[in-house]
Structures are given as structure tokens and as C-alpha cells.
Amino acid sequence: MLNMAFLTNSWLSSFNQPGLCITMAVLLHYFLLAAFTWMCLESVHFYLSLVKVFNVYVPKYILKCCIAGWGMPAIVITIVLIINKDFYGNGSHSESNPFSNFCWIQDNIVFYISVVAYVFLVFLTNTAMFITVLLQIHSMKSRTLRRSRSWKR
């Protein structure tokens, strides 16, 4: 859906309908945040699968992942819309080319807080999960190596 929203955004912005442009900007923002949220959830699942292998039972795990994956971006979008729906709009770059218009976040501060900071938090979480998984794999490998040495003796 992120790809569809991105590909149709420029075409729909050429109609010069403010409501349509706000809707497209909201959809593009939502699906972008949802994609990063799902990427973060994949790293958490990776951590649970490789580090916390045994005794990990989360009741209604898929439902909780779906609520987090689709709900957290919705909360961010709702907050931005409650503050001011005019943060979304048509960013025209060139009058000679009508397809240079693009519906997106118009305020830089809102962009940095609701997109850049969000993606940065996901990146930090993914990095922490990756390092934890690598350390776990390394410790398993060294334990196996120690066992094999003791068996040879």
C-alpha cells in the first residue's frame, strides 16, 4: 500500500483538491510508518526466536503484533491531524511541470518528529536486537566449542 500511495500521489495532487491531497499525504505517511513499525516487530520476533527460545509464550501474539503494527502509526497520524490537519498538503516544486506536485508533510518540525524521529527509534531498536542476537549466537558457538574440546579430552 505504501508503493500504491507513493505512485498515485503525484497524479492525484495534480487535481488541486485540498481534501484529496491531505488524504493522500495521510495515507502515505501512515503506510510509511506502518512499514517501519512492522520492520521493528520483525526484529523483536527475531529476538524472541533466537534469544528467548524456550519458555516464551505470548498469548494472542499475532493479534498484539497487528495492534502494534497498525495501531502505533495510526496514533502518530491522529496526533498530527488533531494538532493541525494543514500540516499535510501539496508541495509544489515547479509551476511548469504539473506532476512535480506531491502531497506530503508541509511543516519541517512535524516531519522531523513524526517521520525522522520515528524511523530513528526503529533503527535503534533494530540495532539493539541485532547486536543482542549476534552476541547470543557468538556465546552459543563458544559454548559448543568448549564442550567439543572437553569431550575430546
C-alpha positions in Angstrom: 0.0 0.0 0.0 3.0 2.3 0.6 4.0 1.8 -3.0 0.5 2.4 -4.3 0.1 5.6 -2.2 3.5 6.8 -3.4 2.9 6.1 -7.1 -0.5 7.7 -7.2 0.4 10.7 -5.1 1.8 12.9 -7.8 -1.1 12.2 -10.2 -3.7 12.8 -7.6 -2.0 16.0 -6.4 -2.4 17.4 -9.9 -6.2 17.7 -9.4 -5.6 20.6 -7.0 -8.2 19.2 -4.5 -7.0 20.0 -0.9 -9.0 17.2 0.7 -7.7 14.7 -1.7 -4.2 15.9 -1.2 -4.5 15.7 2.6 -5.9 12.2 2.3 -3.1 11.1 0.1 -0.5 12.7 2.4 -2.0 11.0 5.4 -2.1 7.6 3.6 1.5 7.9 2.5 2.6 8.9 6.0 0.6 6.1 7.6 1.8 3.4 5.4 5.4 4.6 5.6 5.3 4.5 9.4 3.5 1.1 9.3 6.2 -0.4 7.1 8.9 0.7 9.6 6.8 -0.5 12.6 6.4 -3.9 11.0 10.2 -3.9 10.4 10.7 -3.2 14.1 8.2 -6.0 15.0 10.2 -8.4 12.8 13.3 -7.6 14.8 11.5 -8.3 18.1 10.2 -11.6 16.7 13.8 -12.4 15.6 15.0 -11.7 19.1 12.3 -13.9 20.6 13.0 -16.7 18.2 16.8 -16.8 18.6 17.5 -15.5 22.1 14.4 -16.3 24.2 13.9 -19.6 22.5 12.3 -21.6 25.4 9.5 -20.6 27.7 8.3 -17.8 25.5 4.6 -17.8 25.2 2.8 -14.6 24.4 -1.0 -15.1 24.4 -2.6 -13.8 21.2 0.8 -12.9 19.9 -0.3 -12.2 16.3 -3.2 -10.0 17.5 -0.8 -8.0 19.6 1.6 -7.6 16.7 -1.2 -6.5 14.5 -2.4 -4.0 17.0 1.1 -2.6 17.4 1.9 -2.8 13.7 -1.2 -0.9 12.5 -2.0 1.0 15.7 1.2 2.8 16.5 1.3 4.6 13.2 -2.4 5.4 13.5 -1.7 7.1 16.8 1.0 9.3 15.3 -1.2 10.3 12.4 -4.1 11.0 14.7 -2.0 13.3 16.9 -0.7 15.2 13.8 -4.2 15.5 12.5 -5.6 16.7 15.8 -2.9 19.3 16.2 -3.4 20.7 12.7 -4.7 19.0 9.5 -2.9 21.7 7.4 0.4 20.1 8.2 -0.4 17.9 5.3 -0.7 19.5 1.9 0.6 19.9 -1.7 4.2 20.8 -2.0 4.7 22.4 -5.4 8.2 22.4 -6.7 7.7 23.7 -10.3 4.8 25.5 -12.0 5.9 24.3 -15.4 5.6 20.6 -14.6 2.2 19.7 -13.0 3.5 16.3 -11.9 6.1 17.9 -9.7 3.5 18.4 -7.1 3.5 16.0 -4.2 1.2 15.6 -1.2 3.2 15.3 1.9 4.0 16.9 5.3 4.5 20.6 4.8 6.0 21.5 8.2 9.7 20.6 8.8 9.3 20.2 12.5 6.4 17.8 12.1 8.3 15.9 9.5 11.4 15.5 11.8 9.3 14.5 14.8 6.8 12.2 13.1 9.0 10.6 10.5 12.7 11.0 11.2 12.5 10.5 15.0 10.1 7.5 14.5 12.5 5.9 12.0 15.5 6.6 14.2 13.8 4.9 17.1 13.0 1.9 14.9 16.6 1.9 13.8 17.9 2.0 17.4 15.6 -0.9 18.3 16.6 -3.0 15.3 20.3 -2.3 16.1 19.9 -3.3 19.7 18.0 -6.5 18.7 20.7 -7.3 16.1 23.5 -6.9 18.5 21.8 -9.0 21.1 21.1 -11.8 18.6 24.7 -11.7 17.4 26.0 -11.9 21.0 23.7 -14.8 21.7 24.9 -16.7 18.6 28.5 -16.0 19.4 28.1 -17.3 23.0 26.3 -20.4 21.7 29.1 -21.0 19.3 31.8 -20.6 22.0 29.9 -22.9 24.4 29.7 -25.5 21.7 33.4 -25.2 21.0 34.2 -25.5 24.7 32.0 -28.7 25.0 33.7 -30.2 22.0 37.1 -29.6 23.4 36.2 -31.1 26.8 34.7 -34.2 25.0 37.9 -34.6 23.1 39.9 -34.7 26.3 
